[in-house]
Amino acid sequence: MRTAARIRPKNKVELAKMRESGRIVGEILAAVTAMIKPGVTPLELDEFAEGHIRGRGAKPSFKGYHGFPKSLCISVNEEVVHGIPGRRPLVDGDVVTVDCGAILDGWHGDAARTYAVGAVEPESLELLRVCEGALMAGVAEMRPSRKLGDVSRAVEAFVKRESSFSVVRQYVGHGIGRALHEEPQVPNYYEPGFPFSELVLEVGHVFAIEPMVNAGTHDVRVLDDLWTVVTADGRRSAHFEHTVAVTEDGPQLLTLP
């Protein structure tokens, strides 16, 4: 098991670089808000994102990562994470998650958001509200002298307090910096003894906080494409994520536009 001493905080110069890569990601997720509508295809969103990333002098974090073929992960309805953008148009009533990563000058930014497509039924809107609220509850714990387990506890507690939905346990948040995925893992549930749960947060720690919340069971499975993760019961899922830095003044979202 690794110790807290191995999680090196980023310095001010490194945080500034991560803010630049994160800003590119935030710009894409903001622009996608206006693009999400019935008839648009995930592939069109992916092509827009890649063009924007490269136009800003950066590279997509996801394209080619362990063989992933696209620049965005786009997951629709019961798809939880890692959906491969394709040509099937979105339809009225869908929910769609756009997960984006960008590398600029060797530093990564990573964020995700779930959007409603047209008129969406109330349970799905509530699912989105709860998942985003859980993200912000976790972000609020990203302060000096808090423990990493406090972040996990806050995410899980929000979901339980606000709903009967379930937190995905097989996929978690993560450290981020020069690599897309760094130690530590950041679960969206609290489990005593989980590696790094006792890590004391310091100024300069940067983590991707990303709750995934399912309308039904927390169980998931992977499709035959070996990427797309779906809910085991076919019910819908939501996913919200920000890259977050611990600062002297509290948490800073690095992936805002």
N, C-alpha and C positions, 0 to 999 in steps of 0.2 A: 504494500500500500504506500502511495506517495504521501509526503508530508506537506504541510502548509508552506514550509520554507522553499519549496520548489516552484511555487506560483509567484513569479516575479512581476511586481507592478510595472506598468508602463510609465515612462517619464513624460514630461510635458511636451517634448518634441514628438515623441511617438504618439501621444494622445492627439496632438494636432494633425498628424498624418492620418490617423484613424478617423478623425472627424471629417477629413476631406473625402475619404473613400465612403464613409457612411452617408455623407451628404448626397453622393451620386445615387445610392440606393434609395434614399428618401425621396429624391426627385422622381425616380421611376414610380415608386408606389403612389406618390401624389398624382402623377400624370395618369396612371392607370385608373384612378377613380373616375375620371371623365370618359375613359375608353370602355369601361365595363358596361355592356348593354347586350340585349338579345341579338344574336347574329354574329357577334365578334368571335373569332376563334382563338384558343390559347396560342396557336402558332403565330398569329398576328401580334399578340402581346409580347411573345418571345422575341420576334424580329424587331419590334420597337425597342425593347429593353436592350438588346445587344447593340443596336445602332446608337442608342443614347450612351451606353457605357463606353463604347469605343470612341465615340465622338468627344467624350470628356477625357480621353487619353488613358483610360483604364481598361481592364480586361474583366470578363465575366468570371466570377469565382467558381461557378458550378460547371461550366462547359468543359468537358474532359476530365472532371474530378472523378476518379475511379471509373472512368468511362461514361459518365453521364453525358447524354448527347446534346443538351440544350443549355441556354443561358439562364432560364427561369425554371423553377419547379412550380407547376400549376396543377392544383388538386381540386376536383369538382365534387361537391355533394358528399358522398360517403368516402371519398379519397381523403386521407389524413395528411400525408406529406409525400414528397418526392414524385409527384405526378409528372409525366413527360408531356410537354405541350404538343397537341395534335390539331387536326383539322375539324373536329366536331364542334359546330358552333354552340355557344352558350345559349340557353333558352330562358324565357321568363320563369322566375321562381328558383333558379339555381343559386347555390352559394359557391364561390370560387376563391381559393386561396392562392395568392401570388407570393412566392418566396424568392427573394433576390439577393445576390451577393456580388460585390465588385472588389477588385484589387487595384489599388493605385500606389505606385512607388513601393510595392512589396507589402502593403498593409490592407487587410480585409475589412469590409463592412458587410453586415448580414441582417436582414429584416424580412418580416412577412406580415401579410394582412389578409383577412378574409372579407370578401365583398358580397353584397347582395345584388343579384341580377334581376332588375325589374321589380315586380311585386312578389315578395317572398312571404311565406306563411309565418305566423307569429312565433312558433317554436324555434324556427331557424334564426329569426331576428334576436330572440332571447339568447340563443346559443352564442351568437356573435357578441352580444353585450356582455355575457358572463365571461367569455374567453378573453376579451380585451380588458375587462375589469380585473381578471386574475393576473394578466400581465402587469398592469399598473400596480397592483398590490405587491407583486414580487419586486418590481422596480423600486418601490418606496423603501424597501429594506436594504437597498444597495448604498449603505452609508458606512463610514469608518467605524470600526469596533463592533459592528454587527457580525453575525456568523452566516456562512453560506447556507446553512440549514434553515436560517430564518427566512431566506428568500423562498426556499422550497415550501416551507410551512405556510407562508402567507398566500402563495398561489393556490395550494390545495384548500386552505381554509376558506378562501373567497368562493371557490366553486361550490364547496359543500354548504356554505351559508346561504348562497344565492339561488341554488338550484338542486335538481336531482340528477344533473349531468355528471359525467365521470371524466377524470383526468387520465390521459394516456400515460402509461408507465414504461412502455418499451422504448420510447424516444424521449430525449432530454435536451436541455440547453447545454452550453459549453463555453469554455474559454475561447478567445479569438484574438488574433494579432497578425503575426507574420504567417501563420497557418490558419486556415479556415476553422479547423477544429483543434483546439488545444485543451490541455487540462485546465481546470477541473470540469467534470461533468456536473450539470446543474439540474437535478431532478425537479419535476413539477409536483412532487409529493414529498412529505417528510418521512424519513425512515432512519431511526437512530443507528449509528454505526456505518451509514453510507460513506464511502470515501470522500473526504473533504467537507463533510457536513459541519465539522467543528472549525473549519478554516475561518479565521478572523479577517474580515475585509479591511483592506488598506487603500489609501488614496493611490489611484493608478491601476487598480484591478479593473479589468474589462471582461465582461461576460455577455454572451448572447442569451437573453432570457426569452423562452419561447414555449408557453403553455399550448398544448394541444388538448382540446376538450371535445368529447363525444356526446351526442344526445343520448346514446344508450350505453352499452357495455364499454369498458376501457380496452377490451381485447381488440387486437388488430391482426391482419395477415398481409403478406406481400403477394402481389399478383405475379403472373408468369413472366412479365417483363423484367422481373427481379429488382424493380425500383419502386413502383407505385404501392403505397401502403394504404389499405382500406380498413374500415371498421368491420369487425367480425360479424356483426348483425345487420349490416347494410344501412344503418342509420347515419345521419349526417355528422360531420366533424367541422371544427373551426380551429384556426391556428393564427396566433398573433405573436410577433417577435420584434424586439429591438436589440441593438448592440448598445450596452450601457456601461458607462465608466463611473467608478466611485471617485468622488471629488470631495474636497474639504467642505464644500457647500451642499453636499448631498449627491444624489444620482444625476448623471447627465446622459441624455439620450443622444447617441452619436449618429443615429440613422434618421434624423429629421431632415427635410429638404431645406 
